[in-house]
């Protein structure tokens, strides 16, 4: 990979990390950006669906089943626009779960750059098998 691309990747991961701070979830805050042709076409963070309360965890501190992951929110935002994820790059603060990896592949995203590894790597294994380029990028300066 060239130096210029790494510079952009690092900047977009930092932006995704800032976006994660907007999440109302307590257990884990995740942010995502979808970039195509060096233009941010969508963003998302994990949280409840539109119109629901902004509490992601129940009384026992378990994540509610209907909380949307950051990448799902970003992909759904593109779906309601005139943009397309085809051949785009997803920047995400946490590697995708297996459910979201299916959405990423079906949306046509060709590259995923992530800053932290999720405990279950099934999503990454699926994306690799699907031919999606994966890049683990920590941005410690």
C-alpha positions in Angstrom: 0.0 0.0 0.0 1.2 3.5 -0.8 1.9 6.1 1.8 -0.8 8.4 0.6 -3.5 5.7 1.0 -2.2 4.9 4.5 -2.5 8.6 5.4 -6.2 8.7 4.2 -6.9 5.4 5.9 -5.6 6.7 9.2 -7.5 10.0 8.9 -10.8 8.1 8.1 -10.3 5.7 11.1 -9.8 8.7 13.4 -13.0 10.2 12.0 -14.9 6.9 12.7 -13.5 7.0 16.2 -14.9 10.5 16.7 -18.2 9.4 15.2 -18.4 6.5 17.7 -18.5 9.0 20.5 -22.0 10.0 19.3 -23.4 6.5 20.3 -25.6 6.3 23.3 -24.5 2.8 24.0 -22.6 2.3 27.3 -21.0 -1.1 26.8 -19.3 -0.3 23.5 -19.3 2.7 21.2 -18.7 1.9 17.5 -18.4 4.3 14.6 -18.4 3.7 10.8 -17.7 5.7 7.7 -18.3 4.6 4.1 -16.0 6.2 1.6 -16.1 6.1 -2.1 -13.8 7.9 -4.5 -12.3 9.8 -1.5 -15.8 11.1 -0.6 -17.6 10.1 2.6 -21.0 8.8 1.4 -22.3 7.6 4.7 -21.7 7.4 8.4 -23.1 5.5 11.3 -22.7 4.6 14.9 -24.3 1.8 17.0 -27.7 2.6 18.6 -31.4 2.0 18.7 -33.6 2.5 15.6 -35.1 5.9 14.8 -37.9 6.8 17.1 -36.8 4.5 19.9 -35.4 5.5 23.3 -31.6 6.1 23.3 -30.8 3.4 25.8 -28.9 0.4 24.2 -28.7 -1.7 27.3 -31.4 -3.3 29.4 -31.7 -3.4 33.2 -29.1 -6.2 33.4 -26.7 -4.3 31.2 -27.2 -6.6 28.2 -27.4 -5.0 24.7 -31.0 -4.9 23.5 -31.6 -7.2 20.6 -32.8 -4.4 18.3 -29.7 -2.2 18.6 -28.3 -1.6 15.1 -24.5 -1.9 14.6 -22.6 1.1 13.2 -21.9 -0.5 9.8 -25.5 -1.6 9.5 -26.7 2.0 10.2 -24.2 3.4 7.6 -25.3 0.9 4.9 -29.0 1.5 5.6 -28.3 5.3 5.3 -26.8 4.7 1.8 -29.8 2.6 0.9 -32.2 5.5 1.5 -30.0 7.9 -0.6 -29.0 8.0 -4.3 -25.5 6.7 -3.5 -24.2 3.1 -3.9 -21.7 1.2 -1.7 -20.4 -0.7 -4.8 -16.6 -0.7 -4.6 -16.6 1.5 -1.5 -14.4 1.3 1.6 -15.9 0.8 5.1 -13.9 2.3 8.0 -15.0 0.9 11.3 -13.7 1.1 14.8 -14.6 -2.6 15.6 -14.3 -5.4 13.1 -17.7 -6.6 11.9 -19.7 -9.4 13.4 -20.9 -12.2 11.2 -24.4 -10.7 10.6 -23.0 -7.3 9.5 -20.4 -9.0 7.3 -23.2 -10.4 5.2 -24.6 -6.8 4.8 -21.1 -5.5 3.9 -20.7 -8.1 1.2 -24.2 -7.7 -0.2 -23.8 -3.9 -0.3 -20.8 -4.3 -2.6 -18.2 -2.9 -0.2 -14.8 -4.1 -1.4 -12.6 -3.0 1.4 -12.9 -2.9 5.2 -10.4 -1.0 7.4 -10.9 -1.6 11.1 -9.2 -0.3 14.3 -10.1 -3.0 16.9 -10.7 -6.8 16.5 -14.1 -8.1 17.7 -13.8 -11.2 19.9 -15.5 -13.4 17.2 -13.6 -13.3 13.9 -16.3 -15.2 11.9 -17.3 -12.0 10.2 -13.7 -11.3 9.0 -13.3 -14.9 7.8 -16.5 -14.6 5.8 -15.4 -11.3 4.2 -12.0 -12.7 3.3 -13.7 -15.7 1.7 -16.0 -13.3 -0.2 -13.0 -11.4 -1.6 -13.3 -8.3 0.5 -9.9 -6.7 1.2 -9.3 -6.4 5.0 -7.0 -4.1 6.8 -6.3 -3.9 10.5 -5.1 -0.4 11.3 -4.4 0.9 14.8 -3.8 4.6 14.9 -1.6 5.0 17.9 0.7 7.9 17.1 
